[in-house]
Amino acid sequence: MLYQRSSVLFKAAQEVIPGGVNSPVRAFSAVGGTPIFAKSAKGAYVYDEDGNRFIDYINSWGPMLLGHAFPPVVDAVIEKTKQGTSFGMPTAIETEIAELAVSMVPNIDKIRFVNSGTEACMSAIRLARGFTKKDKIIKFSGCYHGHSDSFLIAAGSGAVTFGTPNSPGVTEGTAKDTLLAKYNDIENVKSLVEANKGEIASIIVEPVAGNMGCIPPVDGFLEGLRAVCDANNILLIFDEVMTGFRLAKGGVQELKNVDADIVCFGKVVGGGLPVGAFAARNEIMNHLAPLGPVYQAGTLSGNPLAMAAGLAMLKAIEEDADLMTRLGEKTKYLHEGIADALNKNNVIHTINRIGSMISVHFSEEPVVDFDSAAKGNNETFKKFFHGMLNKGIYIAPSAFETWFITDALSYEDLNETIEAVEEIAKYL
């Protein structure tokens, strides 16, 4: 495929945008080469500035559950735009989508909309600290909750030490309140809680990790977190920015039958427009201003275009009784096809899958946390990525990102993808 136009655009972008991109993963730093500049998308496909068509397994990093340019979402946004794009005043549609979201998700009474997943997680942490009157939090290595200071933390020197900043600009003072745990290791969590007795406000977790590849929770892990939180007056926060309304209509709380105290949303809840949200039961949410002392605000929060897109998306999901089954079946079909293609060519790999999330790791051992994900063969992944790209298959340009399946994918698309893997596997 030719990428001449993308190369020209990337060169121009680098002159006025840091690294030529507005989010680092887009830069292809992990895989090499020049990023593809998208021009349009429809259904299961994205088209670049050079006219190439790609079967898309990123889907804007998750929100395109029903395909790009999903007509009900497009129509809703167009009609809402005609009435004005922002008011800085309450609108009826905010209540309408809030009522629908609360009816779909277990264990929440109120929801507040913000502008991104980062903002949702940042606000959830502040709310948890304000509610519990404690300062420290536990997060997990490899789980990404946005670029707020509290989350950009690297491992300390041992299981009971504080984390350290892993980005310039994050202060040591901020880092001292964040403890870093090992995903899928409940004993590690218990040791941190014991070493910081009475000081931890919340544990925040991706209940299904998507930022070290797709890593589902092992049996008992989420239940263990719930028990630890109950025993120690700690709030459990599920970051469902990726998984909310995707793995089940009620998210991972519904899928795994484990209640969180606060749930964060993004991606699907905005139908592809920039939006985030956080939700909890009344007792917690009533601590937010203007009802309570915990301040959180945003001029564009509840933007009518984002609310219109999100409402159209949630209605489509809520009304489609077979959607999650179809998505799961397509993802399983893809999993089995890719595994067969790689096995035929003796390519060492492991594949993780849950619902409509899947990732291919070039590793011979199970991938259950960040350490095991990091052992994958990145050179093999680079060859795999560029091989797929040249065959018109667009996957995440990083070995540490999940693929997202959309209902717009046909079985012909899945077969084309599997055939591409089989051809590429001969050279891995």
Summary of the structure (lengths in Angstrom):
residues: 428
radius of gyration: 21.3
end to end distance: 19.8
largest distance: 61.8
contacts: 1495
relative contact order: 0.16
helix: 40%
strand: 17%
